[in-house]
Amino acid sequence: MKKTLYNILAIAIFLSISACSESYLNTTSPSIVDKDFVFSSEESARNALYYGYQTFHNNQSLHSVGFFWTPIWGSDIEDAQDAYSEGSPGCQEKTFYPSGTSNYNINSGEGTEVFTMCYSTIAVCNSLINAFEESDKFQEIMTGEANTMSDIYGQAVALRATQYYELIRWYGDVPHSLKAGEQAKGLTSRFAILDYHIQKLREVEPHMFRVGESGHRADVMNRTYVQGLIGRLCLLDGGYNTRRTDLGADFYLSGDGKKLTFEDWSVEKDHAVYGRRTDWQSLYKIAGEYLQAAVSNHGNIKLHLTDPRSKGTSGQEYGNPFQYAFQQMHGGEEETLADESVYEIPMEFNNGSQRPGYIGRPSSGSNGGTPCIGCGQDRVQVWFYYGGYDPLDLRRDASVSVTGSDGIGHEQIQSFNRSDWGKGCGPGTNKWDWNRILHPNCSSYGNSGINVSYMRISEIYLMLAEIQAALGESTAKSTLAIIHNRNFRGGMDPNFNNFIAKCGSVWDAVIQERAFEFLGEGVRRFDLIRTGKLPKACVQDRQIMTAIVDGVAANGFYQFENGNQLPAYIWTKMVDAKSEYGYRLTTTTPKGKEEDPVLYPGWRGQHDSWESIVPTAATGKTNIAIKGLFKYIAPGTAEALALQVDGYEQTPWAVDMVKYKDSYATKLLAGYTDADYAAKNPPIYLLPFTYNVLTTSHITNGYGFKQTQ
């Protein structure tokens, strides 16, 4: 974005809040945010709200990279850039504490700043919400159709609920603060917190504007977002989670103060158990009502079933509505929002976006490079890239790239050499790429201006399909089909029914569809947790990846059920794509061009005019032609010798995985072992509170974590 939404006046007015943040959980807000100030004008109320947004958007480790890649590394489809090191705090958190929670240094984790910043946002929201509720104008504002002030109030309620959604996902039970000026102390049942905010969102939802109404865009929380957030909170509230058993028999209460009962999958260990509420269906029914309403009327938000882009000026073919949404987020200096975003966090061009610097297509360049550094912390497990996706699924190449950039204008292979920082560790996320910004500023990795889509309309559809399937509703399949089929040529997957059958049920197919749709977006880890799939997934992930590495070592390749082969070596050469095709940055592979070594796989290459941005950028042979990526070509065969004559070089590929078997296979999700699964032990995936939080907020750590430094 060229500029953010936020009014500079709002920031100046509320800078005084920093003076109230000495305590880790201080939710005191500036005294200026009282009802007289809020109701002095609509602009005053909006300025207060915008400052709340600013505190949330500054919390980039939460929404942009996710506690420094914990959800990206810690799933069965995503992986890390770094080699496995059990002594690393990050490794401990991401792989479920393989050294045990009792041995974990609670002050070495990566989430302390994020935790306190969430409560800073809550403080601003509480001040604004309380000011509204204490006003004698409140009932008038909240009566009848949506109006400007009721919408501002609703946004504050939604922003506060969003903070608690994130806190509970990461920490479980947390302090619950609803009053301005009161420090948050003591733990509250996560279910009571979620129940409260679900009800509060239901109250404000009819009094908010949709995108397109009253000038609203998707860069503010809106009625459709609130409907989707109700869905998110209900799925979290009614889903599987690991809860504490050391807080007393009457601790876990619902929002109306009733003692909850649970369906537990696990035994008790470390004073913890893994299960879900027995009344989960009632929550799913609430979610279904609001998600259906969102699908029926979501204002100007668009779910593109076809790609609105025409053929490029140099003949590029698009035809990928999924990729179009992410391309729109690459607006850079242009004030664009993705049509499919329900709520999108705007990032200021030249200041503040960590995509793709941390999450996105890798680059081993440096600040000022072509492109700038992109460390590619989020890698994709090879079984999912080769064997998970249907080869015809248009999301595969738009989500995953086997190449990155060298920082001087060349495309480069992302090898499996785990020590090759920035250009090793296998396929990387392809949704965010410096090369796809029209006029990128590469002076620093934080300058991209790529926005963060915090909720997309496809998630609304898939949450609805999941709930319909869980409740046994026949409409689930047709809801799933809308998202699934749009990602195949012609808007139809002829093997859709086979996909469902292979997954085992429509519900299982929806969860798998979410993996395809949200790869690299920090979703899969939490999906595994709340659906009860996590324990089995940990075991199966290690099994399949071990079989792959062993297969490559024994045979030179590994064969997947969909026909793809993962080879030990591939064959590559540099080519002048601009001279041959008219462009360097490729798009969807044209039909019939699947054998073209430059155009397949698609969505790679380099910026078409790096040299116009940085005069020293490489020209000429900037792209990589790849042969044998999905079909093993054995060295020494006639086919391999012919490739060598044609200028191709034998390039290490999966063979490097053998050297790093622990990292790629046997140590995946190492903290939850095969023995844990057999014993039905609860998985510990939550973060501990730091010592400073413990001492200032009158709370304790659970799950076996320490209570002192």
QUITA-V919025 format. One record per backbone hydrogen bond with DSSP energy under -1.0 kcal/mol. NH is the residue of the N-H (numbers start at 1). CO is the residue of the C=O. If there is no record, write none. Layout:
[[NH/CO] [NH/CO]]
//
This chain:
[[11/7] [12/8] [13/9] [14/10] [17/14] [18/15] [19/16] [20/17] [21/18] [26/23] [33/30] [34/32] [38/34] [39/35] [40/37] [45/41] [46/42] [47/43] [48/44] [49/45] [50/46] [51/47] [52/48] [53/49] [54/50] [55/51] [56/52] [57/53] [58/54] [60/58] [62/59] [63/59] [64/60] [65/60] [67/61] [69/65] [70/66] [73/69] [74/70] [79/379] [88/85] [92/88] [93/89] [94/90] [95/91] [97/92] [100/97] [103/100] [104/101] [108/105] [115/111] [116/112] [117/113] [118/114] [119/115] [120/116] [121/117] [122/118] [123/119] [124/120] [125/121] [126/122] [127/123] [128/124] [129/125] [130/126] [131/127] [132/128] [133/129] [134/130] [135/132] [138/135] [141/137] [142/138] [143/140] [151/147] [152/148] [153/149] [154/150] [155/151] [156/152] [157/153] [158/154] [159/155] [160/156] [161/157] [162/158] [163/159] [164/160] [165/161] [166/162] [167/163] [168/164] [169/165] [170/166] [171/167] [172/168] [181/27] [182/179] [184/25] [186/697] [188/174] [193/189] [194/190] [195/191] [196/192] [197/193] [198/194] [199/195] [200/196] [201/197] [202/198] [203/199] [204/200] [205/201] [207/204] [208/205] [212/216] [213/210] [216/213] [220/217] [223/209] [226/222] [227/223] [228/224] [229/225] [230/226] [231/227] [232/228] [233/229] [234/230] [235/231] [236/232] [237/233] [238/234] [240/530] [241/275] [243/273] [245/271] [251/248] [253/251] [254/258] [257/254] [260/252] [263/276] [265/274] [266/274] [267/680] [269/272] [273/243] [275/241] [276/263] [278/261] [280/277] [282/279] [284/280] [285/281] [286/282] [287/283] [288/284] [289/285] [290/286] [291/287] [292/288] [293/289] [294/290] [295/291] [296/292] [297/293] [300/211] [301/298] [302/339] [312/316] [315/312] [324/320] [325/321] [327/323] [328/324] [330/327] [334/331] [336/334] [341/338] [342/455] [343/455] [344/218] [345/452] [349/1] [350/447] [351/348] [352/446] [353/446] [358/354] [359/354] [361/432] [363/374] [364/405] [368/442] [369/366] [370/407] [374/363] [375/357] [377/358] [379/79] [380/427] [381/77] [385/381] [386/382] [387/383] [389/384] [393/390] [394/487] [396/393] [399/395] [400/396] [401/428] [404/412] [405/362] [406/410] [409/370] [411/622] [412/404] [414/402] [415/413] [415/423] [420/417] [421/419] [423/420] [424/420] [426/415] [428/401] [429/378] [430/399] [436/433] [437/434] [447/444] [451/329] [452/345] [454/343] [454/452] [455/343] [457/340] [459/456] [461/457] [462/458] [463/459] [464/460] [465/461] [466/462] [467/463] [468/464] [469/465] [470/466] [471/467] [472/469] [473/468] [476/473] [479/475] [480/476] [481/477] [482/478] [484/480] [485/481] [487/484] [488/485] [491/488] [496/493] [499/495] [500/496] [501/497] [502/498] [503/499] [504/500] [509/505] [510/506] [511/507] [512/508] [513/509] [514/510] [515/511] [516/512] [517/513] [518/514] [521/518] [527/523] [528/524] [529/525] [530/526] [531/527] [532/529] [533/528] [534/528] [537/533] [538/534] [539/535] [540/536] [541/537] [542/538] [543/539] [544/540] [545/541] [546/542] [547/543] [548/544] [549/545] [550/546] [551/547] [552/548] [553/549] [554/550] [555/551] [556/552] [558/566] [560/564] [563/560] [565/630] [566/558] [568/556] [570/651] [571/627] [572/649] [573/625] [575/623] [577/575] [580/576] [581/577] [586/604] [588/317] [593/590] [596/593] [600/596] [603/587] [612/609] [613/610] [614/610] [617/614] [618/408] [622/620] [623/575] [625/573] [626/597] [627/571] [637/634] [641/637] [642/638] [643/639] [644/640] [645/641] [646/642] [647/644] [648/643] [649/572] [651/570] [653/568] [654/567] [655/568] [656/653] [657/654] [664/660] [665/661] [666/661] [667/662] [668/665] [670/667] [671/95] [672/669] [677/673] [678/674] [679/675] [681/676] [687/170] [694/690] [695/691] [696/692] [697/693] [705/702]]
//
